[in-house]
Amino acid sequence: MPVPSEHADHYSKETWRLFRILAEFVDGFETMNDIGPAVTVFGSARTPRDDEVYRHAVRCGRLLVERGFTVITGGGPGVMEAANRGAFEAQGKSVGLNISLPTEQHANPFQNYELTFRYFFVRKVMFVKYASGFIIFPGGFGTMDEFFESMTLIQTLKIDPFPVVLIGKKFWSGLIDWMRTVMLDEFQNISPEDMDLFRLTDDVDEAVSIVQECHKQKSWLGPGSPPAISPAAAQPTGEGTRIGIDPMRHSE
């Protein structure tokens, strides 16, 4: 039975959309390939320039450059602008991975490597693939999304573990207490060692030092050594993750 013309048009458009997605990956890989060791800094787009958090993020960007890192952000205002600004003013590599949104997002002027993505999922790959660590300031839903995605990838060993440092005890402590008392103690949805997959501090210098030391030592952030996995499962993929074990074949 022939496919109705309107359905054929739909399938054709869907197929061409794959090329647009592929083009975003290609642009990202080509631009990011030579940035060197990098740290991704997350935080709210709504943080004003006269806020203490903004000043801390500027300092964070500068310190990361001084320690030999490229700074990656989402390219927008607020904390993203501040971290890019610190890196830019320190004559370092300052990367902005911008996203096309209907409202709110505009590119900050402190980027010497710029990309714009239509798709959040492509942008997320760039955040992780080229990062030696995450430093996360107070933020909204997007910041929470990036934090919990990093926890998922590290917890499941889908990526080589890297340091994730949260800055701002007043902001993060309530969430961490809930994770410990509800997710862990009451519902047992995570393991005790999962609470060691990140660090919390008010000290920007400490955050940068943690990332630098983990990168230098290629060390696991949690207690002891990471669980052993087979060489086949540990093979890297092009998007910065590990191949892992095929669950269908493994269940046979």
URQUI-V386242 format. One line per field, one symbol per residue. ss: DSSP state (h for helix, s for strand, l for the rest). burial: # if it has 16 or more other C-alpha atoms within 10 Angstrom, else .. A space follows every 50 residues. Layout:
ss: ???
burial: ???
This chain:
ss: llllhhhhhhhhhhhhhhhhhhhhhhhhhhhhlllllsssssllllllll lhhhhhhhhhhhhhhhlllsssslllllhhhhhhhhhhhllllssssssl llllllllllllsssssllhhhhhhhhhhlllssssllllhhhhhhhhhh hhhhhlllllllssssslhhhhhhhhhhhhhhhhhhlllllhhhhhllss sllhhhhhhhhhhhhhhllllllllllllllllllslllllsllllhhhh ll
burial: .......................##..##..#..#..########.#... ..#############...####################.#.########. ......##.##..####....##.###############...#..##..# #.###.############...#......##...#.........##.#### ...#..##.###.##...####...........#.#...#####...... ..
